[in-house]
Amino acid sequence: MARYIGPKSKIARKFREPIYGPDKYLDKKNYAPGMHGPTKRKKKTSEYGLQLEEKQKAKYTYGILERQFRNIFEKASRKGGVTGIILLQLIESRLDNVVYRFGVAPTRAAARQLVSHRHIEVNGNLVNIPSYMLKPGDIVSVREKSKSLEMITNSLAGKVNQHSWLEWDGALLSGKFMNYPNREEIPENIKEQLIVELYSK
């Protein structure tokens, strides 16, 4: 599957959740997309269907492709602890997600583009791999030449860091990945246990 670049409202309506942020179309049409609209009778979803839907929701939310997602799951399953929580912690430690969490970019897709276009440094070194996994203590900063980019300045305007596992310095345009977040600190509405059950079949 290639990365999805179609209408975001359509995906939000599919899951009936604003997974890409506030969505006026979802508010008006809070039912699945399709030619039959809200009158179509909804079939009862099987256990497998619920598990698959939850995995797809996580993939769309974070903008991760199937192979990448499976690799992260396998890495999480090799670590000691609760696999589902570790899975989300590893996803949250991706460079594109952390750039988004810092408020340097308005969306994860925009954060991925900033990283790919060489605007972001990690520990003083240029990194252009959005899936780069950060470790506690890593410093993420905006490249000196890129600090005046309109998208970055607009995104950071009035932005307040609300995440306890991240520490942001607005003067230097750099932040520290302090630690992996606890499950209750991750705001996304994802039932990670369903994903674990799906991959464990």
Summary of the structure (lengths in Angstrom):
residues: 201
radius of gyration: 17.9
end to end distance: 21.6
largest distance: 55.6
contacts: 536
relative contact order: 0.13
helix: 46%
strand: 9%
